[in-house]
Amino acid sequence: MNISTGGAFSDLDRPPLRPVALRKALLVPGGLWTELRIVQETGSTNADVAAAARDGAPEGLIIVAESQSAGRGRLDRQWQSPPRAGLALSVLLRPAVSPRRLGWLPLLAGVALAESVRRVARIDAYLKWPNDLLLPGDRKTAGILAEAADGAVVVGIGLNVTLHENELPRPDATSLVLGGAVSTDRDPLLRALLRALADWYSRFAEHGGDPEASGLREAYIFHCGTIGRRVSVDLPSGEVLEGLASGVDGDGRLQVTDRFQTVRPVAAGDVVHARLDPTV
């Protein structure tokens, strides 16, 4: 039930984030995160962090918005939600790894997101390649968008936390509260997400971006619900590739085994999972 308070926020189920406590927990000496900005509203946190990158901001900047008016997902899809109903954040990374390894960064963020949602919300979340977070029934609760910005990488994450059914942006979307999450407190969710992201990024960087040596590829495969499913992939060329999603290669590309038993690597494409047969 929504109860008007007449104050700074009108829904007791959606309190604001607590910046002082979050900074104390996350901005630790020697850690990845160097600055945390929490803003009430912005167009896009990715655009804000990209602008900071162009101005020379160091690695480790985090911008979190209580409300986004122009959030974007992959393929320029809109990603919006009511104020304080989710997490909308972007981080600035400056990885000293080979450019061919940068494609792993959104997948790395996906692993961190899946781990933190499972740990805090205690809900069975899994990844759809390359970087959507789904709940049972293949309903999307989060998306990730990574973009290059003046030699840096901006990673944006949007997570639906307390959206009600009538607030969802599309029929296949959901939120943690609708999925039966044990906790929907955004503060511990944000802390867990950023700590997991920093941990995986540290491992990734220490191993020169090697997804095998860092354990990232193994972790991604563990959390990926696409692998082992029949899929159709809308490729940038206009071709529709159908087959079995059989793995993820060393470059983070989805491996699809087609009807001729040829394994085809997919670097970019819109993946649709085949509907699972509930009788099987």
C-alpha positions in Angstrom: 0.0 0.0 0.0 1.3 3.4 -0.9 1.1 6.0 1.9 1.6 9.7 1.1 3.9 11.4 3.5 3.8 14.8 2.1 7.5 15.1 2.4 10.5 14.5 0.2 9.2 11.1 -0.9 5.6 9.8 -1.1 6.0 6.0 -0.8 7.3 4.5 2.4 8.3 1.4 0.4 10.7 3.5 -1.6 12.9 5.5 0.8 15.8 7.4 -0.7 19.3 6.0 -0.7 21.6 7.0 2.2 24.6 8.6 0.7 26.7 9.1 3.9 26.5 5.5 4.9 27.1 4.3 1.3 30.2 6.4 0.9 31.5 5.2 4.3 31.0 1.6 3.1 32.3 1.9 -0.4 35.0 4.6 -0.6 37.7 2.7 1.3 41.4 3.4 1.0 43.0 1.3 -1.8 39.7 0.4 -3.2 38.4 0.8 -6.8 35.7 3.4 -6.0 36.9 7.0 -5.6 33.7 9.1 -5.7 30.0 8.4 -5.2 27.5 11.0 -6.5 23.8 10.4 -5.8 21.5 12.7 -7.7 17.8 13.1 -7.5 17.2 13.2 -11.2 19.1 13.1 -14.4 18.7 12.3 -18.1 21.2 9.4 -18.2 23.8 8.3 -15.7 25.8 6.9 -18.6 25.8 10.3 -20.3 26.8 12.0 -17.0 29.7 9.6 -16.4 30.9 9.8 -20.1 31.0 13.6 -19.7 33.1 13.3 -16.6 35.4 10.9 -18.4 35.9 13.5 -21.2 36.8 16.0 -18.5 39.5 13.7 -17.1 37.7 12.1 -14.1 39.7 9.3 -12.6 38.7 5.6 -12.6 36.2 4.8 -9.8 33.5 7.4 -10.2 30.0 6.2 -9.5 26.9 8.2 -10.3 23.5 6.9 -9.0 20.2 8.6 -10.0 17.0 8.3 -7.9 15.2 9.0 -11.2 16.3 8.9 -14.9 14.3 10.6 -17.6 16.3 9.3 -20.6 17.9 6.0 -19.5 18.9 3.7 -22.3 19.5 0.0 -22.7 21.0 -2.0 -25.6 19.8 -1.1 -29.1 18.8 2.4 -27.7 15.7 1.0 -25.9 14.3 3.1 -23.2 14.9 2.2 -19.5 12.7 4.1 -17.1 11.1 3.6 -13.8 9.3 5.6 -11.1 11.6 7.5 -8.6 13.4 5.3 -6.1 11.8 2.1 -7.5 15.1 0.7 -8.7 18.8 1.2 -9.1 20.1 3.4 -12.0 23.8 3.8 -11.9 26.9 4.1 -14.0 30.6 3.7 -13.2 33.8 4.9 -14.8 36.5 2.3 -15.6 39.9 2.8 -17.2 41.1 -0.8 -17.7 44.7 -1.3 -18.8 44.0 -4.4 -20.9 44.0 -5.3 -24.6 41.1 -3.7 -26.5 39.9 -7.1 -27.6 39.2 -7.9 -23.9 37.0 -4.9 -23.3 33.9 -6.8 -24.6 34.1 -8.8 -21.3 33.3 -5.8 -19.2 29.5 -5.9 -19.6 29.6 -9.6 -19.0 31.7 -9.0 -15.9 29.1 -6.5 -14.7 26.4 -9.1 -15.3 28.2 -11.7 -13.1 28.5 -9.1 -10.3 24.8 -8.2 -10.7 23.6 -11.8 -10.7 25.7 -12.6 -7.6 24.5 -9.6 -5.6 20.8 -10.1 -6.4 21.1 -13.8 -5.5 22.9 -12.9 -2.2 20.8 -10.0 -1.0 17.3 -10.7 -2.6 17.7 -14.5 -2.3 16.0 -14.9 -5.7 16.9 -17.2 -8.6 18.2 -14.6 -11.1 20.1 -15.6 -14.2 21.7 -13.9 -17.2 20.6 -13.7 -20.8 23.5 -13.2 -23.1 25.1 -10.8 -23.2 23.9 -8.7 -20.3 20.2 -8.9 -19.3 19.2 -10.2 -15.8 16.1 -12.4 -15.9 13.9 -13.9 -13.2 12.1 -17.3 -13.6 9.8 -17.1 -16.7 12.4 -15.2 -18.6 11.2 -11.9 -17.3 13.7 -9.1 -17.4 14.5 -7.2 -14.2 17.8 -5.5 -15.2 20.0 -4.5 -18.1 23.5 -3.4 -18.6 25.0 -1.0 -21.2 28.7 -0.5 -21.6 30.0 2.4 -23.8 33.4 3.7 -24.7 34.1 7.3 -23.6 37.4 9.0 -24.5 39.6 6.1 -23.8 37.5 4.9 -20.8 34.6 2.6 -20.4 31.3 3.6 -18.9 29.2 0.7 -17.5 25.6 1.5 -16.8 23.2 -0.8 -14.8 19.4 -0.5 -14.4 17.7 -2.8 -11.9 13.9 -2.9 -11.3 13.5 -3.3 -7.5 10.0 -2.3 -6.3 8.0 -1.7 -9.5 4.5 -2.9 -9.4 2.8 -4.7 -12.3 1.1 -1.6 -13.6 4.5 0.3 -13.6 6.4 -2.1 -15.7 7.7 -0.7 -19.1 6.9 -3.8 -21.1 5.1 -7.2 -20.8 8.2 -9.3 -20.4 9.6 -7.1 -17.6 9.4 -7.7 -13.9 11.0 -6.5 -10.6 12.6 -8.0 -7.6 9.5 -7.5 -5.4 7.2 -9.1 -8.0 9.7 -12.0 -8.2 9.4 -12.7 -4.4 12.6 -11.1 -3.2 13.4 -11.6 0.5 14.8 -8.0 0.6 14.2 -5.0 -1.6 16.3 -2.6 0.4 18.3 -0.7 -2.2 21.2 0.2 0.1 22.5 -3.3 0.7 21.7 -4.2 -3.0 23.9 -1.3 -4.1 26.7 -2.1 -1.7 26.7 -5.7 -2.7 26.7 -4.9 -6.4 29.5 -2.4 -6.3 31.6 -4.7 -4.0 31.1 -7.6 -6.4 31.9 -5.4 -9.4 35.1 -4.1 -7.8 36.1 -7.7 -6.9 35.6 -9.1 -10.4 37.2 -6.1 -12.0 40.3 -6.4 -9.8 40.7 -10.1 -10.8 40.1 -9.2 -14.4 42.7 -6.5 -14.4 45.3 -8.5 -12.4 45.2 -11.2 -15.1 45.4 -8.7 -18.0 41.8 -9.2 -19.0 42.2 -12.9 -19.4 38.7 -14.4 -18.8 40.0 -17.9 -18.2 42.8 -17.0 -15.7 40.5 -14.6 -13.8 37.7 -17.2 -13.6 35.3 -14.8 -15.3 34.4 -17.0 -18.2 33.6 -19.9 -15.8 31.5 -17.6 -13.6 29.6 -16.2 -16.6 28.7 -19.6 -17.9 27.5 -20.6 -14.5 25.1 -17.7 -14.2 24.0 -17.7 -17.9 20.6 -19.0 -18.6 21.0 -18.8 -22.3 23.5 -21.6 -22.6 21.7 -24.9 -23.3 18.6 -23.1 -24.6 17.3 -23.0 -28.2 17.6 -19.5 -29.4 16.9 -17.2 -32.3 19.3 -14.3 -32.8 18.6 -11.2 -34.9 22.0 -10.4 -36.3 23.1 -6.9 -37.3 23.2 -8.1 -40.9 19.5 -8.8 -40.8 20.0 -12.6 -40.7 18.1 -14.6 -38.1 20.3 -17.3 -36.7 18.5 -20.2 -35.0 20.1 -23.0 -33.0 21.3 -24.2 -29.7 23.3 -21.8 -27.5 26.2 -24.1 -26.7 28.7 -21.9 -25.0 30.6 -18.6 -24.7 34.0 -18.4 -26.3 37.2 -16.6 -25.1 36.1 -13.3 -26.6 32.7 -13.4 -24.8 30.9 -14.3 -28.0 27.8 -16.5 -27.8 28.4 -19.8 -29.6 25.3 -21.0 -31.4 25.2 -24.5 -33.0 23.0 -24.3 -36.1 21.0 -27.0 -37.8 24.0 -28.0 -39.8 25.9 -28.6 -36.5 28.2 -25.7 -37.3 29.2 -23.6 -34.3 28.8 -19.9 -35.1 30.2 -17.2 -32.8 27.9 -14.2 -32.2 29.5 -11.0 -31.2 26.4 -8.8 -31.3 22.7 -9.6 -31.8 19.3 -9.6 -30.1 18.7 -13.0 -28.5 15.3 -14.6 -28.0 15.0 -17.7 -25.8 12.8 -20.4 -27.1 9.8 -21.0 -24.8 10.4 -23.7 -22.3 7.9 -26.6 -22.3 6.5 -26.8 -18.8 5.6 -30.5 -19.3 9.2 -31.5 -19.8 
